Amino acid sequence: MSSAVLTTDRIILDGTARTREEAIEEGARLLEAAGAVTADYAAAMHEREALTSTYMGSHLAIPHGTNESKAAILASAMTVVRYAEPIDWAGNPVRVVACIAGKDGGHMAVLSSLALVFSDEAAVEQLLAAPDAASVLALLGDVNDAGE
């Protein structure tokens, strides 16, 4: 397994979810397929979302598990799913859902590099228009440096 937090096979440009719950499930399946989390992690992500919305602004939501779900995390990883139509995220329009699993606190640096990209309106537009997963990875590549 690659030590990279984000790889092109974890970037989906045409997500199929239409609700916040489905989007969390979609991301959780990708994290599980990557070998980063156990099947228990999805429930922890829903639990976190019930406590506080993971909507971050600029069309971005970052679902992740609760502090109690650390045992379900096998390795640090991130998935990015983009949606053509905005998903209603507790009243906010979301087009990019970045699910994160952070082993030993490794997700904090990843969160901050993600926040940097999404604080730049031009970068957000590029991400929403990116033609392929490699282009998205190029825009978000700093998350891999952050995770090390």
N, C-alpha and C positions, 0 to 999 in steps of 0.2 A: 504493500500500500504506500502510495506517495505521501511524503510528509507535507505536501502543499495543502493548505487549508481549503483552497478553491481550485478546481480543475474544470476543464471544458465539459466533461461528462456530468458535472453537477450544475450546469447552467442550462436552463430550459427557456426558450424564447417564446413559446406559445403554450403557456400553462392552461390547463383545462378547468380549474376550479372556478366556481362562480360565487362562493361564499367564503367568509373568513375561515370558518371551520374546515372547509374543503382545502383551502390554500395551506393551512397548517398541516393537514394530512398529507398533501402532495409533497411538501418540503420534508416532512418526517420520513416519508417513504424513500426519498432520495438520500437522506442522511443514513438511513438504515442500509440501503443498497450499497452505500460507500463503505460500510463496515465501521461507521463512526459511532453509532448508537445501537442500543437494543430496542426491541419492539415497545418497551415501556416508555420510551422518551416522548412519543406523541402525546400520551396522556399528560405528561408533565408540561408540555408546551401549551396544551389547552388550559391546564390549571393556571399557568403563568398569565395567560391571556385573560382569564376570568378575574385575576387579581388586579391587573392593570394592562391597559392596551399597549401593544408594542408598536403602535403607529408612531413614526418618527418625523412625519412631514415630508414634503417633496415627493409624494407618491410612494414612499417607502415604509414597509413594516418589517420588523426584525424579530420574528417569533423565536423564543428559546425556552429552555426548561427552567424549572424552579431550582433553588439551591439544594433542595432535597433530592433532586434527580441526578446528582453527580455520579452515582453508581451505574446509571444507564449510559453514560458517556464513555466510549472506548478510545476515542481519538478526537482531536480537534478537527472540525470540518465546517464548511459552510456550503449552502446551496443557494442558488439564485434562480427564481422563477419569475418571468415577466409575463404580464397579461395584456392582451390587446384592448380589452374593455376593463375599466377600473372596477375593482372589488370594493364593496362597501365595508370599510373597516371601522366599525363603531362610528359611522357618520362621516368618515374621511375616505376620499378616493385613493386607492392603492393600486399601482401598476407593477411594482416590484416587491417581491417577498423574499427576503434573505433569511433563511433559517440557519441558526448557529448552534453548534455544540462545541463548548470550550472545555478542554481537559486541563485541569490544574490552573484555571484562571487565564488560559491562553486566549480566550475570546475577547478580553478587554481591549487589547491592542487592535484586534480585528474590527471591533465595533468602532473604535476611533478612526481607523482609516476609511471605513465605510461612511461614517459621518462626514468626513472631509469631502469625499466625492459628492455626497448628496447635499452638501451645503453650497455647491457650485452649480448654479442653474444651467450653465452651458454643458457641464459634464452630465447632468441628469438628462438633458435633451439628447445628448450623444448616446447615452445608455438606452433610452427609450427607442431610439432609431437604429441601434446597432444591428447589422445584418446577420451576424452569426455569433456563436459562443466565444470564439477566439477574440472578437472585437470587445465583447463584454469583459472577458478576462484581462485584456490589455488595459481597459479603463479601471478595473478593480484590482489590478495586479499587486498593488501595495499591500493588500490584505495577506498575501502569502509571506511577504517580508515581515509583516507585523506579527504573524503567528509563530515566528521562529525565536 
